[in-house]
């Protein structure tokens, strides 16, 4: 599966979300874990769309 997660943006996102600046670095494995999680979420969403007899994946499937 092509990379959906842009690893260079992970650190930016963490910095933006961590208002107290307590997390200063992001391990390489975080990108891999996010890739797996996104893939899992998409597979579940695809299954839900199929169960509802739709060919269009929608936000509500997630």
Backbone as a chain_set.jsonl record, in Angstrom:
{"seq": "XXXXXXXXXXXXXXXXXXXXXXXXXXXXXXXXXXXXXXXXXXXXXXXXXXXXXXXXXXXXXX", "coords": {"N": [[0.862, -1.177, 0.0], [0.604, 2.208, -0.83], [2.438, 4.876, 0.757], [0.524, 6.542, 3.006], [0.889, 8.202, 5.086], [2.73, 11.017, 5.685], [5.825, 11.212, 6.714], [7.433, 13.38, 7.454], [5.611, 15.232, 8.259], [4.6, 14.327, 10.628], [6.059, 15.047, 12.95], [5.628, 17.8, 12.895], [2.868, 17.883, 13.311], [2.675, 16.723, 15.867], [4.042, 18.628, 17.365], [2.333, 20.806, 17.048], [0.003, 19.862, 18.262], [0.81, 19.282, 20.843], [0.554, 21.27, 23.223], [1.963, 21.992, 25.512], [4.549, 21.53, 24.898], [5.93, 19.168, 25.653], [6.686, 16.829, 24.43], [9.394, 16.16, 22.554], [10.566, 14.788, 20.47], [10.044, 12.372, 17.831], [9.73, 8.984, 17.379], [10.868, 6.748, 14.798], [9.227, 4.539, 14.512], [6.677, 5.456, 14.977], [5.595, 6.483, 12.623], [5.281, 4.109, 11.139], [3.449, 2.769, 12.766], [1.254, 4.492, 12.566], [0.696, 4.217, 9.837], [-0.188, 1.528, 9.786], [-2.447, 1.747, 11.415], [-4.095, 3.55, 9.983], [-4.511, 2.033, 7.692], [-5.99, -0.081, 8.799], [-8.283, 1.304, 9.673], [-9.283, 2.179, 7.201], [-9.806, -0.288, 5.93], [-11.873, -1.286, 7.573], [-13.775, 0.707, 7.088], [-14.243, 0.35, 4.355], [-15.415, -2.165, 4.411], [-17.769, -1.552, 5.783], [-19.029, 0.172, 3.959], [-19.462, -1.652, 1.884], [-21.238, -3.423, 3.172], [-23.416, -1.779, 3.342], [-24.115, -1.672, 0.776], [-22.918, 0.175, -0.958], [-20.846, 1.872, -3.317], [-19.3, 3.964, -2.888], [-17.038, 5.301, -0.683], [-17.63, 6.835, 2.354], [-17.503, 9.532, 4.753], [-18.957, 8.811, 7.0], [-18.564, 6.117, 7.128], [-16.217, 5.769, 8.366]], "CA": [[0.0, 0.0, 0.0], [1.441, 3.416, -0.874], [2.502, 5.596, 2.025], [-0.49, 7.579, 3.223], [1.383, 9.078, 6.126], [3.944, 11.743, 5.317], [6.575, 11.171, 7.968], [7.95, 14.706, 7.832], [4.527, 16.007, 8.86], [4.24, 13.8, 11.945], [6.67, 15.882, 13.99], [4.917, 19.083, 12.87], [1.555, 17.678, 13.928], [2.884, 16.516, 17.296], [4.405, 19.932, 17.945], [1.135, 21.636, 17.045], [-0.976, 19.306, 19.196], [1.38, 19.264, 22.188], [0.577, 22.691, 23.615], [2.932, 22.193, 26.593], [5.883, 21.217, 24.36], [6.546, 18.142, 26.486], [7.224, 15.789, 23.551], [10.337, 16.892, 21.702], [10.987, 14.007, 19.312], [9.115, 11.327, 17.394], [10.462, 7.802, 16.932], [10.564, 6.265, 13.45], [8.15, 3.555, 14.576], [5.381, 6.137, 15.021], [5.107, 6.517, 11.245], [4.843, 2.763, 10.783], [2.233, 2.484, 13.528], [0.172, 5.275, 11.962], [0.364, 3.557, 8.562], [-0.997, 0.332, 10.092], [-3.739, 2.184, 11.96], [-4.876, 4.115, 8.879], [-4.914, 0.902, 6.848], [-7.044, -0.78, 9.533], [-9.482, 2.152, 9.635], [-9.81, 2.142, 5.837], [-10.379, -1.621, 5.671], [-13.16, -1.325, 8.272], [-14.69, 1.612, 6.388], [-14.608, -0.315, 3.097], [-16.361, -3.226, 4.764], [-19.051, -0.922, 6.135], [-19.642, 0.633, 2.708], [-19.954, -2.861, 1.195], [-22.419, -3.915, 3.886], [-24.506, -0.858, 3.027], [-24.304, -1.772, -0.682], [-22.473, 1.403, -1.61], [-19.544, 1.819, -3.954], [-18.61, 5.185, -2.503], [-16.613, 5.373, 0.71], [-18.054, 8.122, 2.898], [-17.007, 9.853, 6.076], [-19.699, 8.076, 8.023], [-18.042, 4.747, 7.174], [-15.051, 5.775, 9.251]], "C": [[0.906, 1.236, 0.0], [1.378, 4.164, 0.453], [1.47, 6.703, 2.114], [-0.013, 8.62, 4.222], [2.686, 9.718, 5.653], [4.732, 11.956, 6.605], [7.099, 12.536, 8.399], [6.873, 15.563, 8.488], [4.143, 15.532, 10.253], [4.786, 14.699, 13.044], [5.979, 17.244, 14.058], [3.578, 18.973, 13.587], [1.677, 17.503, 15.434], [3.191, 17.844, 17.979], [3.179, 20.842, 18.059], [0.123, 21.169, 18.093], [-0.497, 19.311, 20.646], [1.597, 20.701, 22.66], [1.619, 22.988, 24.701], [4.372, 21.917, 26.157], [6.643, 20.204, 25.211], [7.169, 17.017, 25.656], [8.108, 16.491, 22.53], [10.817, 16.103, 20.493], [9.982, 12.896, 19.044], [9.943, 10.169, 16.843], [9.984, 7.377, 15.538], [9.356, 5.328, 13.448], [6.759, 4.186, 14.607], [4.773, 6.189, 13.62], [4.57, 5.17, 10.803], [3.54, 2.395, 11.494], [1.031, 3.244, 12.961], [-0.264, 4.676, 10.632], [-0.547, 2.361, 8.807], [-2.382, 0.728, 10.575], [-4.65, 2.739, 10.867], [-5.374, 2.998, 7.969], [-6.066, 0.132, 7.494], [-8.363, -0.002, 9.467], [-10.111, 2.102, 8.24], [-10.436, 0.792, 5.497], [-11.751, -1.752, 6.326], [-14.193, -0.457, 7.56], [-15.155, 1.0, 5.067], [-15.629, -1.405, 3.365], [-17.734, -2.65, 5.079], [-19.772, -0.428, 4.881], [-20.213, -0.553, 1.933], [-21.242, -3.376, 1.839], [-23.645, -3.047, 3.617], [-24.759, -0.757, 1.527], [-23.998, -0.46, -1.401], [-21.11, 1.181, -2.207], [-18.707, 3.043, -3.63], [-18.301, 5.147, -1.012], [-16.944, 6.768, 1.235], [-17.516, 8.305, 4.304], [-17.695, 9.069, 7.165], [-19.25, 6.621, 8.132], [-16.867, 4.646, 8.139], [-15.512, 5.896, 10.68]], "O": [[1.873, 1.292, 0.759], [0.385, 4.089, 1.176], [1.538, 7.688, 1.379], [-0.455, 9.769, 4.204], [3.627, 9.023, 5.27], [4.362, 12.76, 7.46], [7.196, 12.81, 9.595], [7.189, 16.518, 9.197], [3.447, 16.238, 10.983], [4.059, 15.072, 13.965], [5.768, 17.783, 15.145], [3.2, 19.849, 14.366], [0.886, 18.06, 16.195], [2.656, 18.14, 19.047], [3.015, 21.556, 19.048], [-0.535, 21.988, 18.735], [-1.309, 19.34, 21.57], [2.682, 21.264, 22.513], [2.104, 24.116, 24.797], [5.303, 22.053, 26.951], [7.839, 20.355, 25.46], [8.077, 16.329, 26.125], [7.637, 17.311, 21.742], [11.412, 16.677, 19.582], [9.183, 12.531, 19.906], [10.761, 10.358, 15.943], [8.838, 7.621, 15.16], [8.564, 5.322, 12.506], [5.771, 3.522, 14.297], [3.574, 5.966, 13.452], [3.522, 5.095, 10.163], [2.646, 1.789, 10.903], [-0.072, 2.704, 12.885], [-1.457, 4.629, 10.331], [-1.557, 2.193, 8.123], [-3.378, 0.115, 10.19], [-5.841, 2.43, 10.832], [-6.523, 3.016, 7.527], [-7.011, -0.261, 6.811], [-9.424, -0.581, 9.233], [-11.33, 1.996, 8.112], [-11.48, 0.737, 4.847], [-12.686, -2.267, 5.713], [-15.355, -0.843, 7.444], [-16.325, 1.119, 4.703], [-16.6, -1.549, 2.623], [-18.752, -3.214, 4.676], [-20.986, -0.59, 4.756], [-21.314, -0.473, 1.389], [-22.204, -3.718, 1.152], [-24.777, -3.529, 3.66], [-25.502, 0.107, 1.06], [-24.71, -0.045, -2.316], [-20.307, 0.407, -1.686], [-17.552, 3.148, -4.043], [-19.198, 4.982, -0.184], [-16.573, 7.769, 0.621], [-17.122, 7.342, 4.961], [-17.067, 8.701, 8.157], [-19.532, 5.963, 9.133], [-16.564, 3.572, 8.659], [-14.689, 5.92, 11.595]]}, "num_chains": 1, "name": "protein.A"}
